Amino acid sequence: MGSRVLPEPVERLIEEFSRLPGIGPKTASRLAFFLLRAPKNQAAQLAEALQQLRERITFCEICYNISETSPCPVCADDTRDHGLICVVEEPLDVVAVERTREFHGVYHVLHGVISPVDGVGPEDLKIEPLLERIRQGGVREVIVATNPNMEGEATAMYLAQLLAPLGVRATRLARGLPMGSDLEYADEITLLRALEGRREI
């Protein structure tokens, strides 16, 4: 058995970084060695930020967005239009829509899209809580703002089928968004036009 090349704490940190999406072994190693050379307080601040993420962040019991409180500030805001729900894939998409400053409704975060290839089915998403919100009444329109790619379109069509019997208007963002792009990377003007030009599903 050969001797260990890297000290165990360094190996463990590289392994943990490698678990993150989009981080391969080389990037994980670079991050670990960056922290090793960085001032001691930088590593401590990162550790504290990670700890606070787990301790202070929760999911809103209504819309499932990330928040420090439940209900979240948007759901708790009486000046928002609670009859208009914008359904998005991820919390970052809420940030993108809010940047337009023109949407005054509320949100529902699915936490993913239907993707058989990745083993993600409708039961893995926050779809049932959305339907329950609508069944409680007062919702006029649901804007399905999933990303304009194959999975986003499939999820939108699936939602449209579920929403039809509930008597609410189901709309989709207009094609101001190029096919295959992500909502979180869209600029404010493009996203605003997509919101304004939304159509029936």
N, C-alpha and C positions, 0 to 999 in steps of 0.2 A: 504493500500500500504506500503510495507516494505521500510526501509531506504536503501540507496545505500551502498553496501559493499565496492566497490572500487571507488576512485575518478574518475570523468568523463574523465579527460585526459588519465588516465591509461587504463580505459575501451576502450576508442577510439583507443589507440595505439594497444591494444590486438586485437581489431576487424580488424584493418588495416593489421596487421601481418597475421591474419587468412585468409585473402583474397589471400595471396601469395601461389603459388603451392607447395604442399608438407609440408605446415606448418599447423599443427592441433592446436586446442585450447591450449593444454599443452605447446607445443613449443612456441606458440605466447606469452603465459604468461611468460615463462622463458626469452624470448628475451626482453619483456617489462621491467621486473624486473631487468634484467642485465643492461639495459640502465639507469634505475632509480638509480642503485648503482654505475654506472660507473662515472669517472670524467666528469665534465660538458662539456669539450671540445670534448669528444668522441661522445656524442649525437649531438653536433653542427657539427662535421665533417661528421657524417652520413647524417644529414639534408642537408648539403651543397653538398655532393656527389649526393644525390637524385635530388636536384634542378639542378645541372649541367648536370645530365643525361638527363633531359627533355629539358634543354636550349641549350645544345651544340651538342647533338647526333641527327643525321638525317638519312634517308635512301638514299642510292645511287640511283640516278635517272636511272641508267643503270642496275645494278645487284641486287639492293635492300638489299645489306649488310648494316650493321650499320656503320656509319662513322661520322667524324666531318666535312667532306667536301663532296660535290656532284659535279662531280663524285668522287668516293672513290679513294684512292691511287692506288689500283690494276687496276681499269678501266682506270685511267689516265696514267698508265705506258706503254709507247710505246715499251718497251723491252719485255713485256709479249706477248704471242701468243693469239691474239684475235680471232683466228679461232678455238680455242679449249675451249669449255665452260664446266665447271664442275657444275652440278646442285645439290644443297644440300638442306636439309630441313631447317636448322637454321644457324644463324651467327656463332655459336660455331663450326659448322662443317667446316666452312672456316678456322678457327684457326687450327683445327685438320689436315686438308690437307696441310696447309702452313707449319706445323711442319715437314713434310717429306722433305721439301726443294727441292723436285724433280718435283713438278708440276709447270709449267711455263705458263699455260694458264690463263683464267679468270673464274669468277664464276657467278652463278645465284642462289639467295636464294629464295626458294618457300614460306618460312614462314609457314611451316606445311606440312601435308600429307593428302591425301584423306582418310577420316574416317567417313563413314556413321553413325557409332555408336555415334560418338561425334558431328554429324551434320555438318561435314566439307566436302564440295563438291569441285570440281575443280574450281568453280567460286570464292571460298574463298582464293585460292592460287595465287601466282604471275606467273601463267602459260601463260596467254595471252601476258604479256610483254616479256617473253622468246621467244614465237613464233614470235613476232614482231622483236626482235633482229635478229632472223634467217632469216626472210623475207627480211631484209635489205641487206643480202648477206655477204659473206666473212667467214661464219662459216662452217668448214669442219666436225667437230665432236662434239657431245654432250655426255659427260660422265654423266650418271644418277647415282649419289652417294647418293641416299636415303638409309636410314637404312635397314639392312637385316631382316625386320620383315614383318608381313602381310600387314600393311598399306604402308610401304615403297615399297614392291613388287607391290602392286596394283597401286601405284602412278607411278612406273617405267613403268609398262605395259601400263598404260593410256598415258603417255608421248610418249612411243614408237609408239603408234598408231597415235598420232598427228604429230610426227616427220617424219614418213615414207614418206608422200607425199611431204615433203619439200626438199628431196634429200640430207639430211645430215646423216652422220654415227652416229648411236645411240648405245652407249656401256654402259655396267653395270659393276660395280666393281666386281672383281673376288671374289671367296669364301674364301679369306684369312680372311674375317670377319665372325665370327660365327653367325648363325641365331639368331635373337632376341637381338643382341647387338646394342649399339649406337656408331655412328661414333666418337663422341667427346671423348669417353673413349678408343678408339683404340690406341695402341702404334704405334710409327712412322714406325717401320719395317713392322708390319702387314698391315698398311694402304698403305705403299709403294708397297708391294707385290700385294695388291688388285688393286692398280692403274695400275701397270705394267701388270697384268694378266687380265685386263678388257676384256670383250667379247661383241659380238653383242647382242642386246636385241631381 
